[in-house]
């Protein structure tokens, strides 16, 4: 064995040994199993800081919690109660602070991580936010690392969620405007009812119950699954399948790499569905009057409606019923186009 290879192996094993010692030290400090702290910080989390903040005259709440799971819970009183849990310890200078000015309440924690946080994937902290159901103003949450769990129902004037790393789980959201983004993590919630919305994910899957309003839903890498979609919507995925169970409205659905599958309940305006690499599967209610144009470069067009085919079934056009009021364009570069009667 060469000297260079021996030195390389020594360096690698030294790094592994240092990491293992750090893990054992962190586990011993918490008095628990060495690897348990990845999920609960090695021992039971304990409340280290708590505040109940009055919401009189407050129309906007901004929360910033780096390195913590954030869970929203219903509040008993009319104030905003915030409880910070941690293991094994946290210096007082890392407690969250709160300030109010001009009708806005800001709650934030310093972006500081102890050495043992490196071995716990920063999952050494949890914050509980008790939000009164009567609060109907603006809510902004920035979370750098950690999962976020929303309450079963939120009714706000505006909600802005920005997660750098972690999953987002929630119930129903009703707001005039919603702006929701996850950089790395899955996004799941029930019903989203908004005048306008923007939901995006850089890396992660989306599972949405129903979405109503006007807006955009996009994923750079991950699947998008929506049970029901209503209004004017633009849905896109750079890499991943898109499946919409029921679409009542207009807009567009596109996937750069993945299958697009949409079941229409009603078409209210011109709509386009396309995929660069993947199948396009569409179901229309029987009797729906739509002017259809379907094209594929490599693949076939199949239709349960009487369309006119050209180019060896690579393209087709026609009306699904007399006097169509809207147009439906279907296309894929590599894949099949299927138009079905539901």
Secondary structure as the mmCIF struct_conf table of DSSP 4:
data_model
#
loop_
_struct_conf.conf_type_id
_struct_conf.id
_struct_conf.beg_label_comp_id
_struct_conf.beg_label_asym_id
_struct_conf.beg_label_seq_id
_struct_conf.end_label_comp_id
_struct_conf.end_label_asym_id
_struct_conf.end_label_seq_id
HELX_RH_AL_P HELX_RH_AL_P1 UNK A 3 UNK A 30
TURN_TY1_P TURN_TY1_P1 UNK A 31 UNK A 31
BEND BEND1 UNK A 32 UNK A 32
TURN_TY1_P TURN_TY1_P2 UNK A 34 UNK A 36
HELX_RH_AL_P HELX_RH_AL_P2 UNK A 37 UNK A 40
TURN_TY1_P TURN_TY1_P3 UNK A 41 UNK A 42
BEND BEND2 UNK A 43 UNK A 43
STRN STRN1 UNK A 46 UNK A 53
TURN_TY1_P TURN_TY1_P4 UNK A 56 UNK A 57
STRN STRN2 UNK A 60 UNK A 64
TURN_TY1_P TURN_TY1_P5 UNK A 66 UNK A 67
BEND BEND3 UNK A 68 UNK A 68
STRN STRN3 UNK A 69 UNK A 74
BEND BEND4 UNK A 76 UNK A 79
STRN STRN4 UNK A 80 UNK A 86
BEND BEND5 UNK A 87 UNK A 88
HELX_RH_3T_P HELX_RH_3T_P1 UNK A 92 UNK A 94
BEND BEND6 UNK A 95 UNK A 95
STRN STRN5 UNK A 97 UNK A 101
TURN_TY1_P TURN_TY1_P6 UNK A 102 UNK A 103
STRN STRN6 UNK A 104 UNK A 108
HELX_RH_3T_P HELX_RH_3T_P2 UNK A 115 UNK A 118
TURN_TY1_P TURN_TY1_P7 UNK A 119 UNK A 122
BEND BEND7 UNK A 124 UNK A 124
STRN STRN7 UNK A 125 UNK A 131
TURN_TY1_P TURN_TY1_P8 UNK A 133 UNK A 134
BEND BEND8 UNK A 137 UNK A 137
STRN STRN8 UNK A 138 UNK A 143
BEND BEND9 UNK A 144 UNK A 146
STRN STRN9 UNK A 148 UNK A 149
BEND BEND10 UNK A 152 UNK A 152
STRN STRN10 UNK A 153 UNK A 163
BEND BEND11 UNK A 164 UNK A 166
STRN STRN11 UNK A 168 UNK A 169
BEND BEND12 UNK A 171 UNK A 171
STRN STRN12 UNK A 172 UNK A 182
BEND BEND13 UNK A 183 UNK A 185
STRN STRN13 UNK A 187 UNK A 201
BEND BEND14 UNK A 202 UNK A 204
STRN STRN14 UNK A 206 UNK A 219
BEND BEND15 UNK A 220 UNK A 222
STRN STRN15 UNK A 224 UNK A 237
BEND BEND16 UNK A 238 UNK A 240
STRN STRN16 UNK A 242 UNK A 257
BEND BEND17 UNK A 258 UNK A 258
STRN STRN17 UNK A 260 UNK A 277
BEND BEND18 UNK A 278 UNK A 278
STRN STRN18 UNK A 280 UNK A 284
TURN_TY1_P TURN_TY1_P9 UNK A 286 UNK A 287
STRN STRN19 UNK A 290 UNK A 298
BEND BEND19 UNK A 299 UNK A 299
STRN STRN20 UNK A 301 UNK A 303
BEND BEND20 UNK A 304 UNK A 305
STRN STRN21 UNK A 308 UNK A 310
TURN_TY1_P TURN_TY1_P10 UNK A 311 UNK A 314
STRN STRN22 UNK A 315 UNK A 319
BEND BEND21 UNK A 320 UNK A 323
STRN STRN23 UNK A 326 UNK A 334
BEND BEND22 UNK A 335 UNK A 335
STRN STRN24 UNK A 337 UNK A 341
#
